[in-house]
Amino acid sequence: MDLIIDTKTKIRTLYLFPSFLFLFVIFILIILITAFIPKGKKIATRVYHYFGWLGIRMVGVNLTTSGIEKVDVKKSYVVVGNHPSTLDIFTHIHALPVSIRFLTKTELFRIPFFGRVLKILGLPRIDRKNAQLNLRSNQKKLLPFKKGAANIAKAFNLPILPVVSHNAHNLMVKGKVWFKSGDIHLDIVDPIENTENFSTEELTDLIFKKINKVLNS
């Protein structure tokens, strides 16, 4: 889907994107340093959360969230969303009341320094050639879900937390980097508990139905 980008957005991107890249490098250096100091993992996590906040601020996103009360911060979840935009990285890190770690493709771990940062932060590695991962959707119509999330939830006996992002696809789509400001709302859906009671197919179908219902409501 092509976005209509106005002149103001193009100018904002022209001067803000280099600043963002500079700060991104600073974040990488700070996180690398945390590997050598006491309680470095906690400091790295705080920097990671600040990165999410900064991305939202620089792009100009007005982020609202509903359903936070449904999340038990003492639990771990497999978070599954409609994934309409690159902005999901920032919105999910900042808005969710649990510290989220994204599945990260193996190739990124091979990048010098950056790969080390991913390891320090504890981001799980995934081989996308063989993985059953959901594809990014740039519109309100969901693409069919694959079985990856259900398999992970069942393998580790974890509940699934569906999250629906609204309007992010109108601000930044896959393969485009425009600092287009606007509203994004996250709906946190009721978690799916007792995932061991479902087959992989049943669980995948249930996740899809929950997200699709909220997305189109």
MDAnalysis code that builds the backbone (N, CA, C; Angstrom):
import MDAnalysis as mda
import numpy as np

u = mda.Universe.empty(651, n_residues=217, atom_resindex=np.repeat(np.arange(217), 3), trajectory=True)
u.add_TopologyAttr("name", ["N", "CA", "C"] * 217)
u.add_TopologyAttr("resid", np.arange(1, 218))
u.add_TopologyAttr("resname", ["MET", "ASP", "LEU", "ILE", "ILE", "ASP", "THR", "LYS", "THR", "LYS", "ILE", "ARG", "THR", "LEU", "TYR", "LEU", "PHE", "PRO", "SER", "PHE", "LEU", "PHE", "LEU", "PHE", "VAL", "ILE", "PHE", "ILE", "LEU", "ILE", "ILE", "LEU", "ILE", "THR", "ALA", "PHE", "ILE", "PRO", "LYS", "GLY", "LYS", "LYS", "ILE", "ALA", "THR", "ARG", "VAL", "TYR", "HIS", "TYR", "PHE", "GLY", "TRP", "LEU", "GLY", "ILE", "ARG", "MET", "VAL", "GLY", "VAL", "ASN", "LEU", "THR", "THR", "SER", "GLY", "ILE", "GLU", "LYS", "VAL", "ASP", "VAL", "LYS", "LYS", "SER", "TYR", "VAL", "VAL", "VAL", "GLY", "ASN", "HIS", "PRO", "SER", "THR", "LEU", "ASP", "ILE", "PHE", "THR", "HIS", "ILE", "HIS", "ALA", "LEU", "PRO", "VAL", "SER", "ILE", "ARG", "PHE", "LEU", "THR", "LYS", "THR", "GLU", "LEU", "PHE", "ARG", "ILE", "PRO", "PHE", "PHE", "GLY", "ARG", "VAL", "LEU", "LYS", "ILE", "LEU", "GLY", "LEU", "PRO", "ARG", "ILE", "ASP", "ARG", "LYS", "ASN", "ALA", "GLN", "LEU", "ASN", "LEU", "ARG", "SER", "ASN", "GLN", "LYS", "LYS", "LEU", "LEU", "PRO", "PHE", "LYS", "LYS", "GLY", "ALA", "ALA", "ASN", "ILE", "ALA", "LYS", "ALA", "PHE", "ASN", "LEU", "PRO", "ILE", "LEU", "PRO", "VAL", "VAL", "SER", "HIS", "ASN", "ALA", "HIS", "ASN", "LEU", "MET", "VAL", "LYS", "GLY", "LYS", "VAL", "TRP", "PHE", "LYS", "SER", "GLY", "ASP", "ILE", "HIS", "LEU", "ASP", "ILE", "VAL", "ASP", "PRO", "ILE", "GLU", "ASN", "THR", "GLU", "ASN", "PHE", "SER", "THR", "GLU", "GLU", "LEU", "THR", "ASP", "LEU", "ILE", "PHE", "LYS", "LYS", "ILE", "ASN", "LYS", "VAL", "LEU", "ASN", "SER"])
u.atoms.positions = np.array([
    [0.847, -1.194, 0.000],
    [0.000, 0.000, 0.000],
    [0.878, 1.238, 0.000],
    [0.574, 2.184, -0.931],
    [1.349, 3.414, -1.031],
    [0.722, 4.486, -0.157],
    [1.581, 5.188, 0.585],
    [1.124, 6.283, 1.410],
    [1.287, 7.601, 0.656],
    [0.377, 8.517, 0.913],
    [0.519, 9.863, 0.377],
    [1.325, 10.665, 1.398],
    [2.523, 11.042, 1.014],
    [3.432, 11.737, 1.920],
    [3.473, 13.221, 1.562],
    [3.110, 14.073, 2.531],
    [3.126, 15.505, 2.273],
    [4.536, 16.066, 2.444],
    [4.703, 17.299, 2.022],
    [6.023, 17.946, 2.059],
    [6.543, 18.075, 3.483],
    [5.655, 18.379, 4.420],
    [6.062, 18.530, 5.810],
    [6.665, 17.242, 6.353],
    [6.037, 16.118, 6.025],
    [6.548, 14.819, 6.485],
    [7.910, 14.518, 5.866],
    [8.068, 14.853, 4.601],
    [9.345, 14.623, 3.936],
    [10.460, 15.449, 4.571],
    [10.164, 16.695, 4.915],
    [11.163, 17.561, 5.548],
    [11.504, 17.033, 6.945],
    [10.467, 16.628, 7.717],
    [10.700, 16.086, 9.060],
    [11.592, 14.849, 8.994],
    [11.319, 13.991, 8.030],
    [12.108, 12.772, 7.882],
    [13.543, 13.097, 7.513],
    [13.714, 14.105, 6.656],
    [15.043, 14.479, 6.181],
    [15.960, 14.890, 7.313],
    [15.427, 15.615, 8.306],
    [16.314, 16.058, 9.392],
    [16.247, 15.170, 10.631],
    [15.154, 14.421, 10.802],
    [15.047, 13.583, 11.998],
    [15.679, 12.196, 11.822],
    [15.611, 11.648, 10.624],
    [16.130, 10.294, 10.424],
    [17.629, 10.204, 10.696],
    [18.465, 11.145, 10.208],
    [19.889, 11.095, 10.573],
    [20.103, 11.195, 12.085],
    [19.291, 12.011, 12.760],
    [19.399, 12.125, 14.218],
    [19.049, 10.795, 14.881],
    [18.031, 10.141, 14.359],
    [17.633, 8.846, 14.908],
    [18.759, 7.822, 14.736],
    [19.387, 7.812, 13.574],
    [20.483, 6.868, 13.332],
    [21.646, 7.127, 14.287],
    [21.932, 8.404, 14.519],
    [23.009, 8.760, 15.454],
    [22.689, 8.249, 16.856],
    [21.454, 8.468, 17.315],
    [21.065, 8.019, 18.646],
    [21.033, 6.493, 18.722],
    [20.673, 5.861, 17.618],
    [20.660, 4.402, 17.559],
    [22.061, 3.845, 17.799],
    [23.059, 4.470, 17.197],
    [24.447, 4.049, 17.404],
    [24.856, 4.255, 18.866],
    [24.424, 5.367, 19.455],
    [24.711, 5.633, 20.865],
    [24.103, 4.546, 21.743],
    [22.859, 4.165, 21.448],
    [22.203, 3.107, 22.209],
    [22.988, 1.799, 22.125],
    [23.462, 1.473, 20.929],
    [24.239, 0.246, 20.738],
    [25.490, 0.270, 21.611],
    [26.191, 1.406, 21.611],
    [27.415, 1.523, 22.411],
    [27.127, 1.391, 23.905],
    [26.043, 2.024, 24.354],
    [25.691, 1.945, 25.778],
    [25.381, 0.511, 26.181],
    [24.594, -0.170, 25.352],
    [24.220, -1.552, 25.678],
    [25.447, -2.462, 25.657],
    [26.363, -2.226, 24.747],
    [27.602, -3.011, 24.725],
    [28.394, -2.823, 26.017],
    [28.413, -1.595, 26.519],
    [29.140, -1.303, 27.759],
    [28.496, -2.004, 28.949],
    [27.155, -2.130, 28.937],
    [26.459, -2.750, 30.072],
    [26.876, -4.200, 30.296],
    [27.445, -4.828, 29.284],
    [27.871, -6.222, 29.423],
    [29.041, -6.352, 30.396],
    [29.692, -5.238, 30.720],
    [30.898, -5.283, 31.551],
    [30.707, -4.636, 32.918],
    [29.468, -4.282, 33.264],
    [29.245, -3.631, 34.551],
    [28.197, -4.398, 35.354],
    [28.221, -4.260, 36.689],
    [27.235, -4.934, 37.533],
    [25.810, -4.489, 37.186],
    [24.879, -5.420, 37.234],
    [23.473, -5.166, 36.911],
    [23.316, -4.579, 35.509],
    [24.237, -4.946, 34.649],
    [24.225, -4.410, 33.291],
    [22.988, -4.798, 32.508],
    [22.452, -6.009, 32.775],
    [21.265, -6.469, 32.045],
    [20.066, -5.565, 32.319],
    [19.926, -5.115, 33.576],
    [18.816, -4.230, 33.909],
    [18.980, -2.872, 33.228],
    [20.209, -2.391, 33.193],
    [20.473, -1.104, 32.535],
    [20.191, -1.211, 31.041],
    [20.616, -2.328, 30.443],
    [20.383, -2.540, 29.011],
    [18.891, -2.570, 28.703],
    [18.118, -3.200, 29.587],
    [16.670, -3.269, 29.390],
    [16.037, -1.888, 29.473],
    [16.529, -1.055, 30.387],
    [16.009, 0.307, 30.490],
    [16.323, 1.114, 29.234],
    [17.517, 0.931, 28.719],
    [17.892, 1.617, 27.477],
    [17.000, 1.151, 26.330],
    [16.716, -0.131, 26.290],
    [15.836, -0.742, 25.286],
    [14.438, -0.116, 25.354],
    [13.908, 0.042, 26.576],
    [12.589, 0.654, 26.744],
    [12.621, 2.131, 26.343],
    [13.706, 2.812, 26.673],
    [13.827, 4.217, 26.291],
    [13.881, 4.362, 24.771],
    [14.491, 3.398, 24.116],
    [14.560, 3.376, 22.655],
    [13.146, 3.342, 22.067],
    [12.260, 2.524, 22.670],
    [10.881, 2.470, 22.208],
    [10.179, 3.810, 22.359],
    [10.368, 4.437, 23.518],
    [9.765, 5.753, 23.760],
    [10.294, 6.794, 22.788],
    [11.594, 6.772, 22.548],
    [12.212, 7.758, 21.669],
    [11.695, 7.632, 20.241],
    [11.550, 6.386, 19.771],
    [11.036, 6.179, 18.416],
    [9.655, 6.777, 18.234],
    [8.803, 6.581, 19.228],
    [7.451, 7.134, 19.183],
    [7.492, 8.660, 19.154],
    [8.328, 9.236, 20.007],
    [8.423, 10.697, 20.086],
    [8.965, 11.303, 18.790],
    [9.990, 10.686, 18.215],
    [10.616, 11.259, 17.030],
    [9.702, 11.158, 15.819],
    [8.986, 10.045, 15.696],
    [8.057, 9.906, 14.569],
    [6.857, 10.834, 14.751],
    [6.478, 11.068, 16.003],
    [5.329, 11.918, 16.274],
    [4.051, 11.129, 16.437],
    [4.158, 9.967, 17.080],
    [3.001, 9.097, 17.273],
    [2.276, 9.462, 18.567],
    [0.977, 9.637, 18.457],
    [0.117, 9.782, 19.633],
    [-0.416, 8.389, 19.957],
    [0.193, 7.736, 20.943],
    [-0.100, 6.331, 21.236],
    [-1.061, 6.206, 22.406],
    [-2.138, 5.458, 22.179],
    [-3.075, 5.131, 23.256],
    [-3.204, 3.614, 23.337],
    [-3.540, 3.139, 24.523],
    [-3.623, 1.697, 24.753],
    [-4.839, 1.369, 25.608],
    [-5.511, 0.277, 25.278],
    [-6.601, -0.216, 26.114],
    [-6.348, -1.688, 26.430],
    [-6.803, -2.118, 27.617],
    [-6.693, -3.518, 28.002],
    [-5.454, -3.859, 28.794],
    [-4.712, -2.855, 29.261],
    [-3.493, -3.124, 30.031],
    [-3.792, -3.945, 31.283],
    [-4.975, -3.737, 31.844],
    [-5.354, -4.454, 33.068],
    [-5.478, -5.968, 32.859],
    [-5.513, -6.395, 31.607],
    [-5.629, -7.825, 31.307],
    [-4.294, -8.558, 31.418],
    [-3.212, -7.813, 31.548],
    [-1.871, -8.396, 31.558],
    [-1.396, -8.593, 32.991],
    [-0.984, -9.807, 33.297],
    [-0.363, -10.117, 34.590],
    [1.146, -9.930, 34.426],
    [1.685, -8.871, 35.037],
    [3.093, -8.531, 34.832],
    [4.038, -9.583, 35.432],
    [3.499, -10.499, 36.221],
    [4.329, -11.552, 36.801],
    [4.471, -12.752, 35.864],
    [3.719, -12.731, 34.774],
    [3.747, -13.841, 33.826],
    [4.566, -13.498, 32.581],
    [4.975, -14.545, 31.885],
    [5.554, -14.384, 30.555],
    [4.491, -14.774, 29.530],
    [4.520, -14.123, 28.388],
    [3.525, -14.370, 27.341],
    [4.215, -14.545, 25.988],
    [3.512, -15.226, 25.089],
    [3.832, -15.163, 23.667],
    [2.905, -14.101, 23.095],
    [3.480, -12.965, 22.706],
    [2.677, -11.846, 22.199],
    [2.510, -12.005, 20.688],
    [1.262, -11.944, 20.243],
    [0.958, -12.087, 18.816],
    [0.106, -10.905, 18.376],
    [0.493, -10.268, 17.277],
    [-0.267, -9.119, 16.789],
    [-0.514, -9.182, 15.300],
    [-1.246, -8.197, 14.796],
    [-1.500, -8.119, 13.361],
    [-0.301, -7.583, 12.595],
    [0.647, -6.965, 13.282],
    [1.933, -6.529, 12.724],
    [1.786, -5.752, 11.410],
    [1.144, -4.578, 11.463],
    [0.928, -3.825, 10.228],
    [2.063, -2.896, 9.829],
    [3.055, -2.695, 10.723],
    [4.020, -1.619, 10.468],
    [5.328, -1.847, 11.216],
    [6.387, -1.247, 10.698],
    [7.670, -1.232, 11.405],
    [7.547, -0.525, 12.751],
    [6.573, 0.365, 12.866],
    [6.358, 1.096, 14.111],
    [5.954, 0.190, 15.264],
    [5.548, -1.044, 14.967],
    [5.193, -1.993, 16.033],
    [6.344, -2.168, 17.023],
    [7.562, -2.079, 16.533],
    [8.725, -2.240, 17.411],
    [8.669, -1.222, 18.543],
    [8.427, 0.033, 18.181],
    [8.410, 1.099, 19.184],
    [7.149, 1.062, 20.045],
    [5.997, 0.883, 19.408],
    [4.741, 0.934, 20.162],
    [4.637, -0.215, 21.158],
    [5.063, -1.404, 20.772],
    [4.946, -2.566, 21.656],
    [5.958, -2.493, 22.812],
    [7.173, -2.049, 22.509],
    [8.173, -1.904, 23.580],
    [7.679, -0.907, 24.619],
    [7.110, 0.198, 24.146],
    [6.722, 1.279, 25.055],
    [5.409, 1.011, 25.793],
    [4.421, 0.452, 25.104],
    [3.071, 0.404, 25.666],
    [2.777, -0.829, 26.508],
    [3.373, -1.961, 26.173],
    [3.036, -3.183, 26.900],
    [3.663, -3.164, 28.292],
    [2.931, -3.596, 29.307],
    [3.437, -3.546, 30.685],
    [4.412, -4.667, 31.028],
    [4.746, -5.494, 30.049],
    [5.778, -6.515, 30.235],
    [6.919, -6.209, 29.266],
    [8.124, -6.617, 29.614],
    [9.276, -6.351, 28.756],
    [9.256, -7.332, 27.588],
    [9.046, -6.789, 26.397],
    [8.838, -7.638, 25.223],
    [10.145, -7.867, 24.474],
    [10.306, -9.096, 23.967],
    [11.460, -9.441, 23.139],
    [10.953, -10.010, 21.817],
    [11.367, -9.398, 20.722],
    [10.892, -9.804, 19.407],
    [11.718, -10.964, 18.858],
    [11.044, -11.893, 18.178],
    [11.778, -12.910, 17.439],
    [12.603, -12.206, 16.369],
    [13.870, -12.535, 16.302],
    [14.810, -11.810, 15.441],
    [15.483, -12.770, 14.477],
    [15.489, -12.420, 13.209],
    [16.043, -13.328, 12.220],
    [17.550, -13.514, 12.418],
    [18.002, -14.720, 12.150],
    [19.378, -15.125, 12.402],
    [20.397, -14.199, 11.758],
    [20.079, -13.697, 10.571],
    [21.032, -12.861, 9.838],
    [21.464, -11.626, 10.628],
    [20.564, -11.079, 11.434],
    [20.893, -9.870, 12.191],
    [21.924, -10.135, 13.281],
    [21.989, -11.373, 13.773],
    [22.970, -11.713, 14.799],
    [24.387, -11.777, 14.231],
    [24.510, -11.793, 12.918],
    [25.832, -11.864, 12.281],
    [26.431, -10.479, 12.048],
    [25.650, -9.428, 12.293],
    [26.152, -8.065, 12.106],
    [27.069, -7.711, 13.278],
    [28.312, -7.297, 13.008],
    [29.246, -6.951, 14.098],
    [28.642, -5.921, 15.053],
    [28.883, -6.122, 16.318],
    [28.418, -5.249, 17.405],
    [26.890, -5.335, 17.597],
    [26.128, -5.147, 16.520],
    [24.676, -5.191, 16.643],
    [24.210, -6.578, 17.087],
    [24.844, -7.610, 16.537],
    [24.499, -8.970, 16.943],
    [24.767, -9.207, 18.415],
    [25.838, -8.610, 18.915],
    [26.162, -8.727, 20.331],
    [25.101, -8.035, 21.195],
    [24.606, -6.896, 20.722],
    [23.548, -6.175, 21.434],
    [22.287, -7.031, 21.530],
    [21.940, -7.704, 20.447],
    [20.766, -8.575, 20.449],
    [20.901, -9.679, 21.492],
    [22.123, -10.214, 21.624],
    [22.356, -11.264, 22.612],
    [22.257, -10.726, 24.037],
    [22.809, -9.541, 24.264],
    [22.754, -8.925, 25.594],
    [21.307, -8.691, 26.022],
    [20.481, -8.252, 25.065],
    [19.080, -7.972, 25.368],
    [18.234, -9.244, 25.475],
    [18.803, -10.357, 25.032],
    [18.080, -11.620, 25.137],
    [17.022, -11.819, 24.075],
    [17.205, -11.228, 22.904],
    [16.240, -11.417, 21.826],
    [16.405, -12.817, 21.232],
    [15.302, -13.573, 21.118],
    [15.389, -14.935, 20.597],
    [15.679, -14.957, 19.104],
    [16.533, -15.889, 18.719],
    [16.945, -16.019, 17.322],
    [16.006, -16.965, 16.585],
    [15.675, -16.611, 15.337],
    [14.791, -17.459, 14.545],
    [15.296, -17.542, 13.110],
    [15.287, -18.752, 12.559],
    [15.659, -18.967, 11.169],
    [14.392, -18.844, 10.334],
    [14.235, -17.749, 9.648],
    [12.985, -17.470, 8.939],
    [12.782, -18.380, 7.734],
    [13.836, -19.023, 7.275],
    [13.676, -19.940, 6.148],
    [12.856, -21.159, 6.550],
    [12.992, -21.555, 7.808],
    [12.305, -22.751, 8.278],
    [11.199, -22.454, 9.287],
    [11.041, -21.181, 9.649],
    [10.091, -20.836, 10.706],
    [8.680, -20.675, 10.165],
    [7.707, -21.000, 11.019],
    [6.297, -20.783, 10.699],
    [5.843, -19.476, 11.338],
    [6.316, -18.365, 10.766],
    [6.021, -17.052, 11.344],
    [4.958, -16.338, 10.527],
    [4.196, -15.479, 11.206],
    [3.191, -14.684, 10.522],
    [3.854, -13.578, 9.722],
    [3.256, -13.267, 8.580],
    [3.772, -12.206, 7.737],
    [3.150, -10.875, 8.133],
    [3.845, -9.798, 7.810],
    [3.352, -8.470, 8.145],
    [2.205, -8.106, 7.212],
    [1.160, -7.513, 7.788],
    [0.013, -7.061, 7.013],
    [-0.031, -5.545, 7.045],
    [-0.191, -4.922, 5.888],
    [-0.189, -3.463, 5.821],
    [-1.593, -2.870, 5.780],
    [-2.611, -3.660, 5.985],
    [-3.974, -3.159, 5.930],
    [-4.832, -3.889, 6.949],
    [-6.120, -3.587, 6.952],
    [-6.997, -4.163, 7.961],
    [-7.290, -5.640, 7.701],
    [-7.068, -6.111, 6.499],
    [-7.300, -7.517, 6.200],
    [-6.091, -8.342, 6.623],
    [-6.322, -9.276, 7.543],
    [-5.227, -10.104, 8.040],
    [-4.795, -11.139, 7.019],
    [-3.499, -11.366, 6.934],
    [-2.998, -12.514, 6.189],
    [-3.178, -13.752, 7.060],
    [-3.267, -14.932, 6.454],
    [-3.430, -16.158, 7.246],
    [-2.284, -16.331, 8.238],
    [-2.614, -16.768, 9.448],
    [-1.603, -16.993, 10.475],
    [-0.946, -18.357, 10.280],
    [0.359, -18.383, 10.517],
    [1.071, -19.655, 10.524],
    [1.137, -20.190, 11.953],
    [1.799, -21.308, 12.147],
    [1.700, -22.031, 13.418],
    [2.819, -21.719, 14.418],
    [3.725, -20.795, 14.061],
    [4.893, -20.547, 14.903],
    [4.568, -20.149, 16.321],
    [3.665, -19.170, 16.487],
    [3.329, -18.690, 17.831],
    [2.688, -19.790, 18.664],
    [1.787, -20.538, 18.056],
    [1.129, -21.634, 18.772],
    [2.128, -22.698, 19.189],
    [3.066, -23.010, 18.321],
    [4.086, -24.014, 18.645],
    [4.948, -23.567, 19.826],
    [5.341, -22.289, 19.821],
    [6.168, -21.766, 20.920],
    [5.394, -21.791, 22.229],
    [4.134, -21.335, 22.181],
    [3.314, -21.298, 23.395],
    [3.130, -22.693, 23.984],
    [2.883, -23.666, 23.129],
    [2.671, -25.029, 23.607],
    [3.976, -25.653, 24.102],
    [5.073, -25.359, 23.413],
    [6.362, -25.954, 23.794],
    [6.811, -25.475, 25.170],
    [6.503, -24.219, 25.516],
    [6.952, -23.650, 26.793],
    [5.805, -23.436, 27.780],
    [4.625, -23.934, 27.408],
    [3.442, -23.842, 28.277],
    [3.178, -22.401, 28.699],
    [3.144, -21.508, 27.711],
    [2.942, -20.082, 27.966],
    [1.582, -19.625, 27.439],
    [0.942, -18.670, 28.122],
    [-0.281, -18.076, 27.577],
    [0.055, -17.175, 26.391],
    [-0.938, -16.936, 25.560],
    [-0.762, -16.078, 24.388],
    [-1.484, -14.756, 24.627],
    [-0.799, -13.669, 24.330],
    [-1.368, -12.334, 24.506],
    [-1.576, -11.706, 23.126],
    [-2.821, -11.688, 22.633],
    [-3.080, -11.038, 21.339],
    [-3.091, -9.514, 21.498],
    [-2.457, -8.838, 20.571],
    [-2.404, -7.371, 20.582],
    [-2.760, -6.878, 19.180],
    [-3.677, -5.922, 19.122],
    [-4.125, -5.393, 17.829],
    [-3.711, -3.933, 17.700],
    [-2.994, -3.640, 16.626],
    [-2.540, -2.279, 16.352],
    [-3.442, -1.647, 15.297],
    [-3.953, -0.451, 15.615],
    [-4.839, 0.270, 14.703],
    [-4.139, 1.500, 14.139],
    [-4.212, 1.648, 12.830],
    [-3.768, 2.842, 12.092],
    [-2.264, 2.940, 11.856],
    [-1.474, 2.022, 12.403],
    [-0.024, 2.101, 12.190],
    [0.328, 1.964, 10.710],
    [-0.480, 1.193, 9.969],
    [-0.194, 0.989, 8.545],
    [-0.376, 2.271, 7.738],
    [-1.085, 3.241, 8.314],
    [-1.261, 4.525, 7.627],
    [-0.109, 5.497, 7.885],
    [0.781, 5.135, 8.809],
    [1.911, 6.012, 9.139],
    [3.234, 5.518, 8.558],
    [3.450, 4.209, 8.618],
    [4.697, 3.661, 8.078],
    [4.454, 2.218, 7.630],
    [4.706, 1.943, 6.362],
    [4.504, 0.596, 5.832],
    [5.842, -0.085, 5.623],
    [5.791, -1.380, 5.380],
    [6.997, -2.168, 5.179],
    [7.851, -1.589, 4.049],
    [9.136, -1.436, 4.335],
    [10.067, -0.977, 3.314],
    [10.131, 0.531, 3.147],
    [9.332, 1.277, 3.925],
    [9.318, 2.735, 3.840],
    [9.703, 3.339, 5.188],
    [10.465, 4.406, 5.152],
    [10.821, 5.106, 6.384],
    [10.420, 6.566, 6.240],
    [9.188, 6.865, 6.658],
    [8.713, 8.233, 6.698],
    [8.298, 8.556, 8.113],
    [8.732, 9.679, 8.629],
    [8.368, 10.098, 9.971],
    [7.034, 10.848, 9.890],
    [5.983, 10.084, 9.592],
    [4.640, 10.642, 9.451],
    [3.925, 10.551, 10.791],
    [3.581, 11.684, 11.362],
    [2.948, 11.701, 12.675],
    [1.484, 11.318, 12.567],
    [0.926, 10.841, 13.681],
    [-0.478, 10.459, 13.694],
    [-0.809, 9.604, 14.901],
    [-2.027, 9.099, 14.926],
    [-2.521, 8.315, 16.053],
    [-2.345, 6.823, 15.817],
    [-1.952, 6.116, 16.872],
    [-1.940, 4.651, 16.879],
    [-2.597, 4.194, 18.179],
    [-3.495, 3.244, 18.063],
    [-4.124, 2.680, 19.256],
    [-3.834, 1.189, 19.326],
    [-3.420, 0.728, 20.492],
    [-3.197, -0.698, 20.727],
    [-4.322, -1.252, 21.578],
    [-4.938, -2.324, 21.103],
    [-5.929, -3.068, 21.867],
    [-5.279, -4.340, 22.392],
    [-5.213, -4.481, 23.708],
    [-4.731, -5.721, 24.305],
    [-5.939, -6.613, 24.548],
    [-5.945, -7.761, 23.902],
    [-7.085, -8.678, 23.932],
    [-6.907, -9.657, 25.096],
    [-8.017, -10.242, 25.542],
    [-7.950, -11.230, 26.624],
    [-6.942, -12.326, 26.292],
    [-6.005, -12.606, 27.191],
    [-5.008, -13.663, 26.938],
    [-5.654, -15.029, 26.767],
    [-4.987, -15.878, 26.027],
    [-5.414, -17.261, 25.871],
    [-4.603, -18.099, 26.847],
    [-5.254, -18.557, 27.894],
    [-4.596, -19.352, 28.924],
    [-4.695, -20.846, 28.572],
    [-3.987, -21.664, 29.325],
    [-4.058, -23.134, 29.177],
    [-3.878, -23.571, 27.727],
    [-2.831, -23.064, 27.110],
    [-2.599, -23.369, 25.693],
    [-2.362, -24.861, 25.439],
    [-2.011, -25.589, 26.507],
    [-1.779, -27.028, 26.343],
    [-3.072, -27.780, 26.041],
    [-4.220, -27.129, 26.271],
    [-5.509, -27.784, 26.035],
    [-5.963, -27.693, 24.582],
    [-5.201, -26.979, 23.771],
    [-5.557, -26.809, 22.365],
    [-4.541, -27.519, 21.480],
    [-4.988, -27.967, 20.331],
    [-4.033, -28.424, 19.322],
    [-3.399, -27.192, 18.684],
    [-2.295, -27.377, 17.988],
    [-1.640, -26.253, 17.327],
    [-2.580, -25.567, 16.340],
    [-3.324, -26.360, 15.607],
    [-4.262, -25.807, 14.621],
    [-5.380, -25.028, 15.305],
    [-5.931, -25.575, 16.390],
    [-7.003, -24.893, 17.124],
    [-6.510, -23.577, 17.705],
    [-5.316, -23.595, 18.243],
    [-4.752, -22.400, 18.871],
    [-4.482, -21.316, 17.828],
    [-3.923, -21.708, 16.694],
    [-3.654, -20.757, 15.613],
    [-4.946, -20.125, 15.122],
    [-5.981, -20.933, 14.975],
    [-7.276, -20.431, 14.515],
    [-7.901, -19.489, 15.545],
    [-7.760, -19.811, 16.824],
    [-8.315, -18.972, 17.883],
    [-7.622, -17.618, 17.939],
    [-6.300, -17.613, 17.802],
    [-5.544, -16.356, 17.786],
    [-6.034, -15.470, 16.637],
    [-6.148, -16.067, 15.466],
    [-6.589, -15.320, 14.280],
    [-7.967, -14.708, 14.512],
    [-8.894, -15.502, 15.042],
    [-10.262, -15.021, 15.240],
    [-10.319, -13.882, 16.248],
    [-9.549, -13.996, 17.335],
    [-9.539, -12.949, 18.353],
    [-9.009, -11.626, 17.788],
    [-7.905, -11.704, 17.075],
    [-7.310, -10.487, 16.510],
    [-8.175, -9.908, 15.404],
    [-8.696, -10.753, 14.553],
    [-9.520, -10.295, 13.429],
    [-10.798, -9.637, 13.919],
    [-11.388, -10.173, 14.978],
    [-12.630, -9.598, 15.525],
    [-12.396, -8.181, 16.028],
    [-11.320, -7.980, 16.792],
    [-11.036, -6.647, 17.337],
    [-10.595, -5.689, 16.227],
    [-9.834, -6.191, 15.271],
    [-9.324, -5.356, 14.186],
    [-10.457, -4.779, 13.354],
    [-11.520, -5.530, 13.200],
    [-12.624, -5.117, 12.329],
    [-13.871, -4.686, 13.107],
    [-13.730, -4.491, 14.407],
    [-14.882, -4.067, 15.208],
    [-15.079, -2.545, 15.147],
])
